[in-house]
Amino acid sequence: MRPLLTAISDGVEHDLKEVKSKLITHFSISDDELREKIPSGRAFLFDNRLGWANTYLKKAGLITSARRAYLQITPLGTSFLKDHIGEIKISDLKKIEQFRDFQQVKTKGDKAVVTTDATEMEERSPEEVIDETFEVMLNDLRSDLIDTIKSCSPLFFEKLVVDLLIKMGYGGSRREAGTAIGKSGDGGIDGIINEDKLGLDSIYIQAKRWENTVPIKEIRDFAGSLLSKKARKGVFITTSDFPQSAHDFVNSIEPRIILMDGKKLASLMVEHGVGVSTKEIYEIKSIDSDYFEE
């Protein structure tokens, strides 16, 4: 990570290919070594390590990428490089709150695990390391999903919401759902979708891309709109999050309102395969004891 950060330390934007070439020279990587692959054989070892170094430094806020495949050091990265002596390890990045937030995931209760620091990995079983690494990658995917959604148009966001709800079993067909949503300006309601394929009940939807925490006023206005429609159920979907007061409010009223924040939205998209595709499938096998019974 230090050679990568040093390679872009002049403060200007650098093409990732250029940076890769500099690092190959720095490490004196041979052509044979460049062809070496990770154990799965799915990726080249050097490219894989460069990719993760890039990801970690970005998540720590030390580098930024204004456009695809281009890197630039941040003011924080410049000061970090100046103040930090020697090799940059994950344990060093953990001192940065932004990186800790990226690495932290929830397991049992509020216990935060997840690390790829070699000295700490040795303390756990291979199964634990695999599980925790998977959670890190999943956490990163969720974060990237929200960033991507925020860059899309409001119309596309409405389409995304429809696609997700259909995948979750709501709304019947795509055509039926499509006619029910996207009618903004109707008292704070963006759309209506069937709760089931028979249309036995309706769910009113508010779908808004939001950068900061959603104000409680927006939730109150949505609740008022539902009451005016004599609606019993509603879902407020956003790319950001909700204050605790919003959760307290919806838990104290009728109709029933579900608050879906950015993290929940991204998690459901991953779970139901909306906007994501399968990159790799790993099978973990064990001895079949029944087979060896004589």
Beta strands, then each sheet from edge to edge (+ up, - down):
strand 1: 14-15
strand 2: 63-64
strand 3: 70-73
strand 4: 181-186
strand 5: 189-194
strand 6: 202-208
strand 7: 233-238
strand 8: 256-260
sheet 1: 1+ 3- 2+
sheet 2: 4+ 5- 6+ 7+ 8+
end
